[in-house]
Amino acid sequence: MEAKECIMTRRSIRKYTDQKVTQEDVETIVNLAIYAPTWKNVQANRYVAVLDEATKNRIADECIENFPGNNRNIHNAPALVALTTVDGRSGYERDGSFSTSKGTHWQSFDAGIAAQTFCLAAHSLGFGTVIMGIYEEDKVSEILQIPEGESVSALIALGYPAEEPREPKHKTVADILSFVD
Ligand SMILES: Cc1cc2nc3c(=O)[nH]c(=O)nc-3n(C[C@H](O)[C@H](O)[C@H](O)COP(=O)(O)O)c2cc1C
C-alpha cells in the first residue's frame, strides 16, 4: 500500500472480526513503528501487547470508568496494546533539565507520533486500530505491571476490521494553512 493511500484510508476501527492477532503480527507492526522519529532519538516508547482474553477483559471492565465506548472497543478487539513511555527522556537534556519552555510536552508528542506510526503500519498490513485516551492509568499500570517511571501514553485496540467507517469530516487546506511573507 502506498503511503498516500495508507494515510487517506486509515480509520479508527471499533468493530473487529473474531480472527486472532498473533504475537508475530504485533512484532511485525512494532518492527515498523520503531521507525517513528523521537526527541533526540531517545526512543522512549514501549509497547505492551495484551493477547490474553482474560487480561484484556479486566482492562475493559476495571480501567474504563464513565466511558462505555472504550469498554466496548476493548471487548470487541482481539488484541490491545498499551503504548507506554519512559518518563523524563523526551524534552530533557542529559543532566535532567528541560530543553525547552514546553517542559514535559515532548513526551506526549513522541508518543503521538509513535501511535500514528503504529496505526499506519497496522493499516498497511490489513489491521484496524483505534487509539484510546480515556482510561484509568493507575489501574492499567497495575494490571499490566508497567515499571515505575513509565507512563501509559495511550491504549490501542488492534484486530481485523469488521466495519468500514465513512471518512470523518476533515477541515480543508484553506481552513488550516496560511502563508506568511
Ligand atoms: C489522542 C487520541 C485519543 C483518542 N481517544 C479515543 C477514545 O478514548 N475512544 C475512542 O473510541 N476513540 C478515540 N480516539 C479516536 C478519535 O475519535 C478518531 O481518531 C477521530 O474521531 C477521527 O477519526 P479517524 O481516526 O477514523 O480518522 C482518539 C484519537 C486520538 C488521536
The ligand as an SDF file (V2000), in Angstrom:
LIG
                    3D

 31 33  0  0  0  0  0  0  0  0999 V2000
   -5.2470   11.1920   21.2760 C   0  0  0  0  0  0  0  0  0  0  0  0
   -6.4650   10.4570   20.8120 C   0  0  0  0  0  0  0  0  0  0  0  0
   -7.3340    9.9150   21.7480 C   0  0  0  0  0  0  0  0  0  0  0  0
   -8.4700    9.2030   21.3240 C   0  0  0  0  0  0  0  0  0  0  0  0
   -9.2650    8.6240   22.2640 N   0  0  0  0  0  0  0  0  0  0  0  0
  -10.2920    7.8600   21.8550 C   0  0  0  0  0  0  0  0  0  0  0  0
  -11.0520    7.1160   22.8060 C   0  0  0  0  0  0  0  0  0  0  0  0
  -10.7870    7.1580   24.0040 O   0  0  0  0  0  0  0  0  0  0  0  0
  -12.0600    6.3190   22.3370 N   0  0  0  0  0  0  0  0  0  0  0  0
  -12.3540    6.2390   21.0020 C   0  0  0  0  0  0  0  0  0  0  0  0
  -13.2800    5.4930   20.6440 O   0  0  0  0  0  0  0  0  0  0  0  0
  -11.6460    6.9360   20.0630 N   0  0  0  0  0  0  0  0  0  0  0  0
  -10.6270    7.7210   20.4650 C   0  0  0  0  0  0  0  0  0  0  0  0
   -9.8620    8.3780   19.5270 N   0  0  0  0  0  0  0  0  0  0  0  0
  -10.1910    8.2600   18.0880 C   0  0  0  0  0  0  0  0  0  0  0  0
  -10.7680    9.5560   17.5020 C   0  0  0  0  0  0  0  0  0  0  0  0
  -12.1110    9.6880   17.9350 O   0  0  0  0  0  0  0  0  0  0  0  0
  -10.6570    9.4870   15.9560 C   0  0  0  0  0  0  0  0  0  0  0  0
   -9.3060    9.4350   15.5930 O   0  0  0  0  0  0  0  0  0  0  0  0
  -11.3180   10.6920   15.2970 C   0  0  0  0  0  0  0  0  0  0  0  0
  -12.7130   10.6940   15.5100 O   0  0  0  0  0  0  0  0  0  0  0  0
  -11.0740   10.7120   13.7770 C   0  0  0  0  0  0  0  0  0  0  0  0
  -11.4970    9.5080   13.1700 O   0  0  0  0  0  0  0  0  0  0  0  0
  -10.4910    8.6050   12.3240 P   0  0  0  0  0  0  0  0  0  0  0  0
   -9.4300    8.0970   13.2730 O   0  0  0  0  0  0  0  0  0  0  0  0
  -11.3250    7.4940   11.7540 O   0  0  0  0  0  0  0  0  0  0  0  0
   -9.8780    9.4720   11.2560 O   0  0  0  0  0  0  0  0  0  0  0  0
   -8.7530    9.0790   19.9290 C   0  0  0  0  0  0  0  0  0  0  0  0
   -7.8500    9.6210   18.9950 C   0  0  0  0  0  0  0  0  0  0  0  0
   -6.7230   10.2830   19.4210 C   0  0  0  0  0  0  0  0  0  0  0  0
   -5.7530   10.8110   18.3920 C   0  0  0  0  0  0  0  0  0  0  0  0
  1  2  1  0
  2  3  1  0
  2 30  2  0
  3  4  2  0
  4  5  1  0
  4 28  1  0
  5  6  2  0
  6  7  1  0
  6 13  1  0
  7  8  2  0
  7  9  1  0
  9 10  1  0
 10 11  2  0
 10 12  1  0
 12 13  2  0
 13 14  1  0
 14 15  1  0
 14 28  1  0
 15 16  1  0
 16 17  1  0
 16 18  1  0
 18 19  1  0
 18 20  1  0
 20 21  1  0
 20 22  1  0
 22 23  1  0
 23 24  1  0
 24 25  2  0
 24 26  1  0
 24 27  1  0
 28 29  2  0
 29 30  1  0
 30 31  1  0
M  END
$$$$
